[in-house]
Amino acid sequence: MTGQHFAIFDSAIGPCGIVWGERGISGVQLPMGSEEKTRKRIHQRNGELTEAPPPAEVQRAIDGMIELLAGKPNDLCPTSRSISTACPNSTAGSTTSRGKFRRARP
């Protein structure tokens, strides 16, 4: 996968991974028990990727995930972005499961 990279980062629940490319973040890996196992799982799911320092926008996402995994509130979206911008196929009051949005029940 040309143009795809990954990084491993420490969190309160263990070493996590993140994958990104030209179109942004394409995957996140929760801990697999050790840094090496997490790295191996990323390669199993994505093929041979290059490990690299994350660019600034990916680092901001990592910082947000670290806060969330430590129990701190963080919605991972900048306040200037609305849900319709971040998720154009969603509507207010909807939730997502397996990639499909569902209308929230009242």
N, C-alpha and C positions, 0 to 999 in steps of 0.2 A: 504494500500500500504506500505508494509514493506520497510524500507530503504529510503523512500522519506521524505523530510523535506521542510520547507518553512521559509521565512523571509519577513518581511515588512520593507521597507526603504522609507525615505522621499526623495522627488524630487521637482523640481520647479513646477510641475503640480499637486502635491499631493502625498499621500502615495501609493506606488506601492508594488507589491509582486513578489517574485521569488521562483520557486520550483526546487529542485534538488534531485538527487539520485545517485546511484552507477555509472550510465552511463553519468552523467553530468547534465547540466541544462535542465529541461524538460518543463518549462513553465514560462511565465512572465505575470503578471496582471497589467494593467494600473489602475489608481485610479478609484474608484467607488463612490466618494463623501466623504468618510470618511475612516479612518483606519479600523474600524469595518466592514464596507460594503465590503472593499477590501478583508479582511480576510475571510468573509463569502463567497464571490465569489470563492476564492481559494478552500475552502472546498467543495463548490457545484461542482466544476469541477474536483476535485482530490480526494474526499473522506476525511477521517480523516487522516491528516498529522500532524506530530510533528513540532511545531515551534522551530527553533534552530538558534544559531548564524551561519552565513555562513562560510564555510571553505575558505581559502585564494583565491582559484581560482574563487569561486563564488563571493567573495567580490570584486575581480578585475573587474568582469563583472558588478556588481552593480555600482562600481565607474564610469565605462565607460558609463552606462546608465544614471547616474545622470548628467554627463557632457553633454551628448546628449540632455537630456530633459531640460537642462539649456541653450541650444543653442550653445554649444561649439562643435567643430568638434571632432569626435572620431569614428573610424571605427569598434571598439570593437574587432578587431583581432590583435594579436601581429604581428609586422612587419616581424617576421621570418616565419610566416605561410602564405602560398599562398592560393588563393581562391580554388585551386584544392585540397589542403589538408583539408581546412575547409569544403568545399562543393564538395565532389568527383564527383558528377554527373553533375557538372556545367562546362561551358566552358567560356573562356574570351568573354566578350561582351554579356553575357546572363543576364536575370533578372528572378526573381522568383515571382510567384503569385499562391496562394493556393497550395503551395508545389511542383509545377511543374516549371521547368526551361524552358524559352522561349528564342529563339535567338533574340538578339537586332536587330532592323531594322537600316540600314545605314542611 
